[in-house]
Amino acid sequence: MIYMLSRFDLKPETDFQSFQKSYARFFEHIKSVGLAETAGKICARVHNTPMDTDEEDAPEYYAIMTFRDRDQLDEAYRYMATGNAHPAHLESHETINKAITNQVFTCWQDED
């Protein structure tokens, strides 16, 4: 299994609930076409604890998506990068991209 952590801030004009709905629509589509396995809900950082040792300016929001393997991960990237997705789903992806800033994506995999 490959995991992708998305870390980001929302732009000030972004409504969190609308953003969450766009994210869910986008994920449901890529899952339905076999390009992802799971997606966790969008979560907010808890930075006022000694257990959070990241930089003070680390992004505020986090979400994890999983992929079956490297082939699925790479195919999902190609699908979105080449515009092969249905226009309605490209629109939800664009809505997500336009609403975020300071994004960082990190991938890792199980070591069985």
Jmol script that loads the backbone (N, CA, C; Angstrom):
load data "model"
ATOM      1  N   MET A   1       0.852  -1.174   0.000  1.00  0.00           N
ATOM      2  CA  MET A   1       0.000   0.000   0.000  1.00  0.00           C
ATOM      3  C   MET A   1       0.894   1.232   0.000  1.00  0.00           C
ATOM      4  N   ILE A   2       0.507   2.225  -0.791  1.00  0.00           N
ATOM      5  CA  ILE A   2       1.205   3.513  -0.808  1.00  0.00           C
ATOM      6  C   ILE A   2       0.261   4.557  -0.223  1.00  0.00           C
ATOM      7  N   TYR A   3       0.806   5.397   0.609  1.00  0.00           N
ATOM      8  CA  TYR A   3       0.050   6.447   1.282  1.00  0.00           C
ATOM      9  C   TYR A   3       0.541   7.794   0.769  1.00  0.00           C
ATOM     10  N   MET A   4      -0.376   8.733   0.610  1.00  0.00           N
ATOM     11  CA  MET A   4       0.006  10.085   0.239  1.00  0.00           C
ATOM     12  C   MET A   4      -0.586  11.040   1.277  1.00  0.00           C
ATOM     13  N   LEU A   5       0.299  11.754   1.940  1.00  0.00           N
ATOM     14  CA  LEU A   5      -0.113  12.785   2.881  1.00  0.00           C
ATOM     15  C   LEU A   5      -0.144  14.109   2.141  1.00  0.00           C
ATOM     16  N   SER A   6      -1.300  14.754   2.154  1.00  0.00           N
ATOM     17  CA  SER A   6      -1.441  16.091   1.585  1.00  0.00           C
ATOM     18  C   SER A   6      -1.499  17.066   2.754  1.00  0.00           C
ATOM     19  N   ARG A   7      -0.575  18.021   2.765  1.00  0.00           N
ATOM     20  CA  ARG A   7      -0.544  19.070   3.789  1.00  0.00           C
ATOM     21  C   ARG A   7      -0.751  20.385   3.076  1.00  0.00           C
ATOM     22  N   PHE A   8      -1.614  21.242   3.633  1.00  0.00           N
ATOM     23  CA  PHE A   8      -1.914  22.484   2.935  1.00  0.00           C
ATOM     24  C   PHE A   8      -2.598  23.464   3.868  1.00  0.00           C
ATOM     25  N   ASP A   9      -2.610  24.708   3.435  1.00  0.00           N
ATOM     26  CA  ASP A   9      -3.424  25.741   4.057  1.00  0.00           C
ATOM     27  C   ASP A   9      -4.543  26.060   3.083  1.00  0.00           C
ATOM     28  N   LEU A  10      -5.651  26.532   3.613  1.00  0.00           N
ATOM     29  CA  LEU A  10      -6.733  27.022   2.768  1.00  0.00           C
ATOM     30  C   LEU A  10      -6.569  28.521   2.595  1.00  0.00           C
ATOM     31  N   LYS A  11      -6.844  28.995   1.410  1.00  0.00           N
ATOM     32  CA  LYS A  11      -6.820  30.434   1.184  1.00  0.00           C
ATOM     33  C   LYS A  11      -7.924  31.075   2.026  1.00  0.00           C
ATOM     34  N   PRO A  12      -7.725  32.308   2.487  1.00  0.00           N
ATOM     35  CA  PRO A  12      -8.678  32.944   3.411  1.00  0.00           C
ATOM     36  C   PRO A  12     -10.130  32.974   2.922  1.00  0.00           C
ATOM     37  N   GLU A  13     -10.336  33.102   1.625  1.00  0.00           N
ATOM     38  CA  GLU A  13     -11.703  33.189   1.104  1.00  0.00           C
ATOM     39  C   GLU A  13     -12.382  31.827   0.946  1.00  0.00           C
ATOM     40  N   THR A  14     -11.683  30.749   1.284  1.00  0.00           N
ATOM     41  CA  THR A  14     -12.212  29.403   1.085  1.00  0.00           C
ATOM     42  C   THR A  14     -13.096  28.971   2.248  1.00  0.00           C
ATOM     43  N   ASP A  15     -14.280  28.501   1.909  1.00  0.00           N
ATOM     44  CA  ASP A  15     -15.192  27.933   2.898  1.00  0.00           C
ATOM     45  C   ASP A  15     -14.810  26.465   3.120  1.00  0.00           C
ATOM     46  N   PHE A  16     -14.499  26.089   4.354  1.00  0.00           N
ATOM     47  CA  PHE A  16     -14.019  24.748   4.653  1.00  0.00           C
ATOM     48  C   PHE A  16     -15.030  23.680   4.229  1.00  0.00           C
ATOM     49  N   GLN A  17     -16.294  23.855   4.531  1.00  0.00           N
ATOM     50  CA  GLN A  17     -17.288  22.836   4.197  1.00  0.00           C
ATOM     51  C   GLN A  17     -17.436  22.648   2.682  1.00  0.00           C
ATOM     52  N   SER A  18     -17.398  23.722   1.923  1.00  0.00           N
ATOM     53  CA  SER A  18     -17.452  23.607   0.460  1.00  0.00           C
ATOM     54  C   SER A  18     -16.209  22.891  -0.058  1.00  0.00           C
ATOM     55  N   PHE A  19     -15.066  23.224   0.512  1.00  0.00           N
ATOM     56  CA  PHE A  19     -13.821  22.575   0.118  1.00  0.00           C
ATOM     57  C   PHE A  19     -13.901  21.075   0.399  1.00  0.00           C
ATOM     58  N   GLN A  20     -14.386  20.727   1.569  1.00  0.00           N
ATOM     59  CA  GLN A  20     -14.512  19.327   1.958  1.00  0.00           C
ATOM     60  C   GLN A  20     -15.409  18.576   0.967  1.00  0.00           C
ATOM     61  N   LYS A  21     -16.488  19.191   0.527  1.00  0.00           N
ATOM     62  CA  LYS A  21     -17.393  18.555  -0.432  1.00  0.00           C
ATOM     63  C   LYS A  21     -16.706  18.354  -1.779  1.00  0.00           C
ATOM     64  N   SER A  22     -15.942  19.337  -2.233  1.00  0.00           N
ATOM     65  CA  SER A  22     -15.200  19.189  -3.496  1.00  0.00           C
ATOM     66  C   SER A  22     -14.188  18.062  -3.395  1.00  0.00           C
ATOM     67  N   TYR A  23     -13.500  17.980  -2.269  1.00  0.00           N
ATOM     68  CA  TYR A  23     -12.517  16.913  -2.046  1.00  0.00           C
ATOM     69  C   TYR A  23     -13.200  15.547  -2.086  1.00  0.00           C
ATOM     70  N   ALA A  24     -14.342  15.413  -1.428  1.00  0.00           N
ATOM     71  CA  ALA A  24     -15.064  14.136  -1.402  1.00  0.00           C
ATOM     72  C   ALA A  24     -15.538  13.747  -2.806  1.00  0.00           C
ATOM     73  N   ARG A  25     -16.059  14.717  -3.573  1.00  0.00           N
ATOM     74  CA  ARG A  25     -16.495  14.441  -4.956  1.00  0.00           C
ATOM     75  C   ARG A  25     -15.321  13.978  -5.816  1.00  0.00           C
ATOM     76  N   PHE A  26     -14.207  14.674  -5.686  1.00  0.00           N
ATOM     77  CA  PHE A  26     -13.018  14.309  -6.451  1.00  0.00           C
ATOM     78  C   PHE A  26     -12.568  12.895  -6.100  1.00  0.00           C
ATOM     79  N   PHE A  27     -12.486  12.599  -4.810  1.00  0.00           N
ATOM     80  CA  PHE A  27     -12.040  11.262  -4.407  1.00  0.00           C
ATOM     81  C   PHE A  27     -13.005  10.182  -4.885  1.00  0.00           C
ATOM     82  N   GLU A  28     -14.290  10.391  -4.725  1.00  0.00           N
ATOM     83  CA  GLU A  28     -15.264   9.378  -5.156  1.00  0.00           C
ATOM     84  C   GLU A  28     -15.096   9.062  -6.639  1.00  0.00           C
ATOM     85  N   HIS A  29     -14.814  10.070  -7.437  1.00  0.00           N
ATOM     86  CA  HIS A  29     -14.604   9.815  -8.860  1.00  0.00           C
ATOM     87  C   HIS A  29     -13.342   8.984  -9.100  1.00  0.00           C
ATOM     88  N   ILE A  30     -12.217   9.394  -8.541  1.00  0.00           N
ATOM     89  CA  ILE A  30     -10.998   8.633  -8.850  1.00  0.00           C
ATOM     90  C   ILE A  30     -11.063   7.218  -8.268  1.00  0.00           C
ATOM     91  N   LYS A  31     -11.779   7.058  -7.173  1.00  0.00           N
ATOM     92  CA  LYS A  31     -11.975   5.700  -6.643  1.00  0.00           C
ATOM     93  C   LYS A  31     -12.842   4.894  -7.606  1.00  0.00           C
ATOM     94  N   SER A  32     -13.893   5.502  -8.152  1.00  0.00           N
ATOM     95  CA  SER A  32     -14.808   4.784  -9.042  1.00  0.00           C
ATOM     96  C   SER A  32     -14.135   4.331 -10.334  1.00  0.00           C
ATOM     97  N   VAL A  33     -13.087   5.013 -10.756  1.00  0.00           N
ATOM     98  CA  VAL A  33     -12.368   4.600 -11.965  1.00  0.00           C
ATOM     99  C   VAL A  33     -11.104   3.808 -11.631  1.00  0.00           C
ATOM    100  N   GLY A  34     -10.980   3.399 -10.360  1.00  0.00           N
ATOM    101  CA  GLY A  34      -9.896   2.507  -9.952  1.00  0.00           C
ATOM    102  C   GLY A  34      -8.548   3.161  -9.742  1.00  0.00           C
ATOM    103  N   LEU A  35      -8.526   4.458  -9.424  1.00  0.00           N
ATOM    104  CA  LEU A  35      -7.254   5.161  -9.305  1.00  0.00           C
ATOM    105  C   LEU A  35      -6.856   5.509  -7.870  1.00  0.00           C
ATOM    106  N   ALA A  36      -7.613   5.050  -6.895  1.00  0.00           N
ATOM    107  CA  ALA A  36      -7.262   5.237  -5.485  1.00  0.00           C
ATOM    108  C   ALA A  36      -8.054   4.232  -4.678  1.00  0.00           C
ATOM    109  N   GLU A  37      -7.579   3.967  -3.477  1.00  0.00           N
ATOM    110  CA  GLU A  37      -8.241   2.986  -2.616  1.00  0.00           C
ATOM    111  C   GLU A  37      -9.070   3.644  -1.518  1.00  0.00           C
ATOM    112  N   THR A  38      -8.458   4.530  -0.750  1.00  0.00           N
ATOM    113  CA  THR A  38      -9.167   5.183   0.353  1.00  0.00           C
ATOM    114  C   THR A  38      -8.717   6.637   0.461  1.00  0.00           C
ATOM    115  N   ALA A  39      -9.543   7.412   1.141  1.00  0.00           N
ATOM    116  CA  ALA A  39      -9.168   8.788   1.470  1.00  0.00           C
ATOM    117  C   ALA A  39      -9.746   9.095   2.842  1.00  0.00           C
ATOM    118  N   GLY A  40      -8.895   9.573   3.716  1.00  0.00           N
ATOM    119  CA  GLY A  40      -9.374   9.992   5.021  1.00  0.00           C
ATOM    120  C   GLY A  40      -9.987  11.369   4.923  1.00  0.00           C
ATOM    121  N   LYS A  41     -10.697  11.749   5.962  1.00  0.00           N
ATOM    122  CA  LYS A  41     -11.278  13.080   5.946  1.00  0.00           C
ATOM    123  C   LYS A  41     -10.190  14.125   6.154  1.00  0.00           C
ATOM    124  N   ILE A  42     -10.497  15.331   5.820  1.00  0.00           N
ATOM    125  CA  ILE A  42      -9.559  16.436   5.992  1.00  0.00           C
ATOM    126  C   ILE A  42      -9.534  16.797   7.473  1.00  0.00           C
ATOM    127  N   CYS A  43      -8.347  16.865   8.014  1.00  0.00           N
ATOM    128  CA  CYS A  43      -8.178  17.121   9.447  1.00  0.00           C
ATOM    129  C   CYS A  43      -7.350  18.381   9.662  1.00  0.00           C
ATOM    130  N   ALA A  44      -7.557  19.029  10.805  1.00  0.00           N
ATOM    131  CA  ALA A  44      -6.814  20.239  11.153  1.00  0.00           C
ATOM    132  C   ALA A  44      -5.687  19.899  12.123  1.00  0.00           C
ATOM    133  N   ARG A  45      -4.613  20.610  11.989  1.00  0.00           N
ATOM    134  CA  ARG A  45      -3.434  20.429  12.826  1.00  0.00           C
ATOM    135  C   ARG A  45      -3.732  20.790  14.281  1.00  0.00           C
ATOM    136  N   VAL A  46      -3.110  20.054  15.186  1.00  0.00           N
ATOM    137  CA  VAL A  46      -3.152  20.370  16.614  1.00  0.00           C
ATOM    138  C   VAL A  46      -1.732  20.797  16.968  1.00  0.00           C
ATOM    139  N   HIS A  47      -1.483  22.102  16.925  1.00  0.00           N
ATOM    140  CA  HIS A  47      -0.116  22.587  17.071  1.00  0.00           C
ATOM    141  C   HIS A  47       0.202  23.132  18.453  1.00  0.00           C
ATOM    142  N   ASN A  48      -0.736  23.137  19.349  1.00  0.00           N
ATOM    143  CA  ASN A  48      -0.455  23.666  20.684  1.00  0.00           C
ATOM    144  C   ASN A  48      -0.192  22.543  21.683  1.00  0.00           C
ATOM    145  N   THR A  49       0.584  21.568  21.257  1.00  0.00           N
ATOM    146  CA  THR A  49       0.958  20.444  22.101  1.00  0.00           C
ATOM    147  C   THR A  49       2.450  20.158  21.911  1.00  0.00           C
ATOM    148  N   PRO A  50       3.135  19.692  22.948  1.00  0.00           N
ATOM    149  CA  PRO A  50       4.551  19.357  22.779  1.00  0.00           C
ATOM    150  C   PRO A  50       4.778  18.164  21.845  1.00  0.00           C
ATOM    151  N   MET A  51       3.726  17.415  21.526  1.00  0.00           N
ATOM    152  CA  MET A  51       3.872  16.283  20.610  1.00  0.00           C
ATOM    153  C   MET A  51       3.996  16.742  19.158  1.00  0.00           C
ATOM    154  N   ASP A  52       3.602  17.966  18.857  1.00  0.00           N
ATOM    155  CA  ASP A  52       3.718  18.513  17.507  1.00  0.00           C
ATOM    156  C   ASP A  52       5.038  19.273  17.443  1.00  0.00           C
ATOM    157  N   THR A  53       6.014  18.677  16.799  1.00  0.00           N
ATOM    158  CA  THR A  53       7.352  19.277  16.748  1.00  0.00           C
ATOM    159  C   THR A  53       7.686  19.848  15.375  1.00  0.00           C
ATOM    160  N   ASP A  54       6.701  19.932  14.503  1.00  0.00           N
ATOM    161  CA  ASP A  54       6.922  20.511  13.193  1.00  0.00           C
ATOM    162  C   ASP A  54       7.121  22.019  13.343  1.00  0.00           C
ATOM    163  N   GLU A  55       7.577  22.635  12.281  1.00  0.00           N
ATOM    164  CA  GLU A  55       7.797  24.074  12.308  1.00  0.00           C
ATOM    165  C   GLU A  55       6.509  24.814  12.622  1.00  0.00           C
ATOM    166  N   GLU A  56       6.639  25.980  13.193  1.00  0.00           N
ATOM    167  CA  GLU A  56       5.474  26.799  13.526  1.00  0.00           C
ATOM    168  C   GLU A  56       4.627  27.137  12.311  1.00  0.00           C
ATOM    169  N   ASP A  57       5.251  27.278  11.154  1.00  0.00           N
ATOM    170  CA  ASP A  57       4.493  27.665   9.965  1.00  0.00           C
ATOM    171  C   ASP A  57       4.085  26.467   9.097  1.00  0.00           C
ATOM    172  N   ALA A  58       4.072  25.280   9.693  1.00  0.00           N
ATOM    173  CA  ALA A  58       3.638  24.093   8.954  1.00  0.00           C
ATOM    174  C   ALA A  58       2.168  24.257   8.560  1.00  0.00           C
ATOM    175  N   PRO A  59       1.744  23.616   7.476  1.00  0.00           N
ATOM    176  CA  PRO A  59       0.358  23.755   7.035  1.00  0.00           C
ATOM    177  C   PRO A  59      -0.662  23.375   8.112  1.00  0.00           C
ATOM    178  N   GLU A  60      -1.847  23.911   7.961  1.00  0.00           N
ATOM    179  CA  GLU A  60      -2.920  23.748   8.944  1.00  0.00           C
ATOM    180  C   GLU A  60      -3.777  22.508   8.711  1.00  0.00           C
ATOM    181  N   TYR A  61      -3.897  22.041   7.452  1.00  0.00           N
ATOM    182  CA  TYR A  61      -4.797  20.930   7.131  1.00  0.00           C
ATOM    183  C   TYR A  61      -4.036  19.742   6.549  1.00  0.00           C
ATOM    184  N   TYR A  62      -4.604  18.548   6.787  1.00  0.00           N
ATOM    185  CA  TYR A  62      -3.967  17.300   6.394  1.00  0.00           C
ATOM    186  C   TYR A  62      -5.017  16.307   5.912  1.00  0.00           C
ATOM    187  N   ALA A  63      -4.626  15.482   4.938  1.00  0.00           N
ATOM    188  CA  ALA A  63      -5.483  14.391   4.483  1.00  0.00           C
ATOM    189  C   ALA A  63      -4.585  13.284   3.952  1.00  0.00           C
ATOM    190  N   ILE A  64      -5.020  12.050   4.132  1.00  0.00           N
ATOM    191  CA  ILE A  64      -4.256  10.899   3.639  1.00  0.00           C
ATOM    192  C   ILE A  64      -5.107  10.139   2.638  1.00  0.00           C
ATOM    193  N   MET A  65      -4.493   9.824   1.503  1.00  0.00           N
ATOM    194  CA  MET A  65      -5.119   9.003   0.468  1.00  0.00           C
ATOM    195  C   MET A  65      -4.237   7.779   0.279  1.00  0.00           C
ATOM    196  N   THR A  66      -4.844   6.633  -0.006  1.00  0.00           N
ATOM    197  CA  THR A  66      -4.045   5.429  -0.217  1.00  0.00           C
ATOM    198  C   THR A  66      -4.227   4.897  -1.635  1.00  0.00           C
ATOM    199  N   PHE A  67      -3.168   4.242  -2.083  1.00  0.00           N
ATOM    200  CA  PHE A  67      -3.124   3.630  -3.404  1.00  0.00           C
ATOM    201  C   PHE A  67      -2.653   2.192  -3.250  1.00  0.00           C
ATOM    202  N   ARG A  68      -3.183   1.309  -4.056  1.00  0.00           N
ATOM    203  CA  ARG A  68      -2.865  -0.115  -3.984  1.00  0.00           C
ATOM    204  C   ARG A  68      -1.362  -0.376  -4.176  1.00  0.00           C
ATOM    205  N   ASP A  69      -0.770   0.331  -5.155  1.00  0.00           N
ATOM    206  CA  ASP A  69       0.638   0.120  -5.475  1.00  0.00           C
ATOM    207  C   ASP A  69       1.152   1.309  -6.290  1.00  0.00           C
ATOM    208  N   ARG A  70       2.400   1.243  -6.685  1.00  0.00           N
ATOM    209  CA  ARG A  70       3.024   2.328  -7.433  1.00  0.00           C
ATOM    210  C   ARG A  70       2.348   2.547  -8.787  1.00  0.00           C
ATOM    211  N   ASP A  71       1.935   1.460  -9.428  1.00  0.00           N
ATOM    212  CA  ASP A  71       1.265   1.597 -10.727  1.00  0.00           C
ATOM    213  C   ASP A  71      -0.013   2.420 -10.597  1.00  0.00           C
ATOM    214  N   GLN A  72      -0.809   2.142  -9.575  1.00  0.00           N
ATOM    215  CA  GLN A  72      -2.047   2.893  -9.384  1.00  0.00           C
ATOM    216  C   GLN A  72      -1.755   4.362  -9.067  1.00  0.00           C
ATOM    217  N   LEU A  73      -0.765   4.604  -8.221  1.00  0.00           N
ATOM    218  CA  LEU A  73      -0.370   5.979  -7.884  1.00  0.00           C
ATOM    219  C   LEU A  73       0.048   6.750  -9.141  1.00  0.00           C
ATOM    220  N   ASP A  74       0.918   6.147  -9.928  1.00  0.00           N
ATOM    221  CA  ASP A  74       1.401   6.808 -11.137  1.00  0.00           C
ATOM    222  C   ASP A  74       0.284   7.022 -12.154  1.00  0.00           C
ATOM    223  N   GLU A  75      -0.620   6.055 -12.273  1.00  0.00           N
ATOM    224  CA  GLU A  75      -1.741   6.198 -13.201  1.00  0.00           C
ATOM    225  C   GLU A  75      -2.679   7.320 -12.752  1.00  0.00           C
ATOM    226  N   ALA A  76      -2.902   7.450 -11.449  1.00  0.00           N
ATOM    227  CA  ALA A  76      -3.742   8.538 -10.932  1.00  0.00           C
ATOM    228  C   ALA A  76      -3.110   9.890 -11.273  1.00  0.00           C
ATOM    229  N   TYR A  77      -1.809   9.985 -11.125  1.00  0.00           N
ATOM    230  CA  TYR A  77      -1.123  11.236 -11.465  1.00  0.00           C
ATOM    231  C   TYR A  77      -1.271  11.555 -12.954  1.00  0.00           C
ATOM    232  N   ARG A  78      -1.016  10.566 -13.812  1.00  0.00           N
ATOM    233  CA  ARG A  78      -1.140  10.765 -15.260  1.00  0.00           C
ATOM    234  C   ARG A  78      -2.568  11.160 -15.639  1.00  0.00           C
ATOM    235  N   TYR A  79      -3.531  10.513 -15.021  1.00  0.00           N
ATOM    236  CA  TYR A  79      -4.943  10.768 -15.309  1.00  0.00           C
ATOM    237  C   TYR A  79      -5.283  12.234 -15.076  1.00  0.00           C
ATOM    238  N   MET A  80      -4.823  12.793 -13.974  1.00  0.00           N
ATOM    239  CA  MET A  80      -5.133  14.182 -13.669  1.00  0.00           C
ATOM    240  C   MET A  80      -4.230  15.138 -14.459  1.00  0.00           C
ATOM    241  N   ALA A  81      -2.965  14.795 -14.603  1.00  0.00           N
ATOM    242  CA  ALA A  81      -2.003  15.698 -15.254  1.00  0.00           C
ATOM    243  C   ALA A  81      -2.257  15.847 -16.755  1.00  0.00           C
ATOM    244  N   THR A  82      -2.809  14.816 -17.386  1.00  0.00           N
ATOM    245  CA  THR A  82      -3.016  14.873 -18.831  1.00  0.00           C
ATOM    246  C   THR A  82      -4.416  15.317 -19.209  1.00  0.00           C
ATOM    247  N   GLY A  83      -5.264  15.586 -18.212  1.00  0.00           N
ATOM    248  CA  GLY A  83      -6.619  16.045 -18.506  1.00  0.00           C
ATOM    249  C   GLY A  83      -7.545  14.953 -18.992  1.00  0.00           C
ATOM    250  N   ASN A  84      -7.231  13.690 -18.693  1.00  0.00           N
ATOM    251  CA  ASN A  84      -8.075  12.579 -19.132  1.00  0.00           C
ATOM    252  C   ASN A  84      -9.334  12.405 -18.300  1.00  0.00           C
ATOM    253  N   ALA A  85      -9.414  13.063 -17.174  1.00  0.00           N
ATOM    254  CA  ALA A  85     -10.582  12.927 -16.311  1.00  0.00           C
ATOM    255  C   ALA A  85     -11.791  13.595 -16.959  1.00  0.00           C
ATOM    256  N   HIS A  86     -12.950  13.165 -16.548  1.00  0.00           N
ATOM    257  CA  HIS A  86     -14.198  13.791 -16.991  1.00  0.00           C
ATOM    258  C   HIS A  86     -14.159  15.265 -16.580  1.00  0.00           C
ATOM    259  N   PRO A  87     -14.622  16.174 -17.421  1.00  0.00           N
ATOM    260  CA  PRO A  87     -14.551  17.607 -17.100  1.00  0.00           C
ATOM    261  C   PRO A  87     -15.121  17.985 -15.735  1.00  0.00           C
ATOM    262  N   ALA A  88     -16.191  17.337 -15.313  1.00  0.00           N
ATOM    263  CA  ALA A  88     -16.765  17.658 -13.991  1.00  0.00           C
ATOM    264  C   ALA A  88     -15.797  17.308 -12.869  1.00  0.00           C
ATOM    265  N   HIS A  89     -15.012  16.258 -13.063  1.00  0.00           N
ATOM    266  CA  HIS A  89     -14.069  15.853 -12.021  1.00  0.00           C
ATOM    267  C   HIS A  89     -12.780  16.651 -12.102  1.00  0.00           C
ATOM    268  N   LEU A  90     -12.414  17.054 -13.308  1.00  0.00           N
ATOM    269  CA  LEU A  90     -11.296  17.984 -13.421  1.00  0.00           C
ATOM    270  C   LEU A  90     -11.651  19.290 -12.732  1.00  0.00           C
ATOM    271  N   GLU A  91     -12.922  19.684 -12.857  1.00  0.00           N
ATOM    272  CA  GLU A  91     -13.375  20.917 -12.217  1.00  0.00           C
ATOM    273  C   GLU A  91     -13.260  20.823 -10.696  1.00  0.00           C
ATOM    274  N   SER A  92     -13.635  19.675 -10.104  1.00  0.00           N
ATOM    275  CA  SER A  92     -13.514  19.544  -8.645  1.00  0.00           C
ATOM    276  C   SER A  92     -12.042  19.549  -8.235  1.00  0.00           C
ATOM    277  N   HIS A  93     -11.176  18.972  -9.063  1.00  0.00           N
ATOM    278  CA  HIS A  93      -9.741  18.996  -8.768  1.00  0.00           C
ATOM    279  C   HIS A  93      -9.202  20.416  -8.871  1.00  0.00           C
ATOM    280  N   GLU A  94      -9.636  21.144  -9.884  1.00  0.00           N
ATOM    281  CA  GLU A  94      -9.228  22.546 -10.037  1.00  0.00           C
ATOM    282  C   GLU A  94      -9.731  23.397  -8.876  1.00  0.00           C
ATOM    283  N   THR A  95     -10.971  23.141  -8.448  1.00  0.00           N
ATOM    284  CA  THR A  95     -11.527  23.856  -7.298  1.00  0.00           C
ATOM    285  C   THR A  95     -10.661  23.627  -6.068  1.00  0.00           C
ATOM    286  N   ILE A  96     -10.241  22.389  -5.871  1.00  0.00           N
ATOM    287  CA  ILE A  96      -9.361  22.052  -4.744  1.00  0.00           C
ATOM    288  C   ILE A  96      -8.047  22.806  -4.888  1.00  0.00           C
ATOM    289  N   ASN A  97      -7.431  22.734  -6.057  1.00  0.00           N
ATOM    290  CA  ASN A  97      -6.135  23.381  -6.271  1.00  0.00           C
ATOM    291  C   ASN A  97      -6.195  24.895  -6.086  1.00  0.00           C
ATOM    292  N   LYS A  98      -7.287  25.511  -6.522  1.00  0.00           N
ATOM    293  CA  LYS A  98      -7.424  26.962  -6.397  1.00  0.00           C
ATOM    294  C   LYS A  98      -7.679  27.401  -4.954  1.00  0.00           C
ATOM    295  N   ALA A  99      -8.138  26.487  -4.111  1.00  0.00           N
ATOM    296  CA  ALA A  99      -8.494  26.827  -2.729  1.00  0.00           C
ATOM    297  C   ALA A  99      -7.343  26.661  -1.748  1.00  0.00           C
ATOM    298  N   ILE A 100      -6.260  26.011  -2.194  1.00  0.00           N
ATOM    299  CA  ILE A 100      -5.174  25.714  -1.254  1.00  0.00           C
ATOM    300  C   ILE A 100      -3.910  26.505  -1.574  1.00  0.00           C
ATOM    301  N   THR A 101      -3.078  26.595  -0.568  1.00  0.00           N
ATOM    302  CA  THR A 101      -1.767  27.219  -0.694  1.00  0.00           C
ATOM    303  C   THR A 101      -0.813  26.471   0.237  1.00  0.00           C
ATOM    304  N   ASN A 102       0.469  26.683   0.049  1.00  0.00           N
ATOM    305  CA  ASN A 102       1.490  26.030   0.890  1.00  0.00           C
ATOM    306  C   ASN A 102       1.356  24.513   0.894  1.00  0.00           C
ATOM    307  N   GLN A 103       0.992  23.946  -0.243  1.00  0.00           N
ATOM    308  CA  GLN A 103       0.786  22.507  -0.294  1.00  0.00           C
ATOM    309  C   GLN A 103       2.101  21.734  -0.351  1.00  0.00           C
ATOM    310  N   VAL A 104       2.097  20.614   0.354  1.00  0.00           N
ATOM    311  CA  VAL A 104       3.220  19.674   0.368  1.00  0.00           C
ATOM    312  C   VAL A 104       2.605  18.285   0.290  1.00  0.00           C
ATOM    313  N   PHE A 105       3.114  17.459  -0.616  1.00  0.00           N
ATOM    314  CA  PHE A 105       2.606  16.100  -0.761  1.00  0.00           C
ATOM    315  C   PHE A 105       3.758  15.140  -0.473  1.00  0.00           C
ATOM    316  N   THR A 106       3.507  14.174   0.395  1.00  0.00           N
ATOM    317  CA  THR A 106       4.522  13.198   0.778  1.00  0.00           C
ATOM    318  C   THR A 106       3.944  11.804   0.586  1.00  0.00           C
ATOM    319  N   CYS A 107       4.698  10.938  -0.095  1.00  0.00           N
ATOM    320  CA  CYS A 107       4.257   9.557  -0.307  1.00  0.00           C
ATOM    321  C   CYS A 107       5.196   8.600   0.409  1.00  0.00           C
ATOM    322  N   TRP A 108       4.636   7.504   0.928  1.00  0.00           N
ATOM    323  CA  TRP A 108       5.436   6.444   1.542  1.00  0.00           C
ATOM    324  C   TRP A 108       4.691   5.132   1.353  1.00  0.00           C
ATOM    325  N   GLN A 109       5.376   4.021   1.583  1.00  0.00           N
ATOM    326  CA  GLN A 109       4.738   2.727   1.382  1.00  0.00           C
ATOM    327  C   GLN A 109       5.057   1.769   2.506  1.00  0.00           C
ATOM    328  N   ASP A 110       4.224   0.732   2.613  1.00  0.00           N
ATOM    329  CA  ASP A 110       4.454  -0.333   3.576  1.00  0.00           C
ATOM    330  C   ASP A 110       5.743  -1.059   3.215  1.00  0.00           C
ATOM    331  N   GLU A 111       6.473  -1.456   4.208  1.00  0.00           N
ATOM    332  CA  GLU A 111       7.682  -2.256   3.989  1.00  0.00           C
ATOM    333  C   GLU A 111       7.419  -3.654   4.539  1.00  0.00           C
ATOM    334  N   ASP A 112       6.834  -4.499   3.720  1.00  0.00           N
ATOM    335  CA  ASP A 112       6.490  -5.866   4.161  1.00  0.00           C
ATOM    336  C   ASP A 112       7.653  -6.790   4.027  1.00  0.00           C
TER     337      ASP A 112
END
end "model"
wireframe off; spacefill off
backbone 0.3
color backbone group
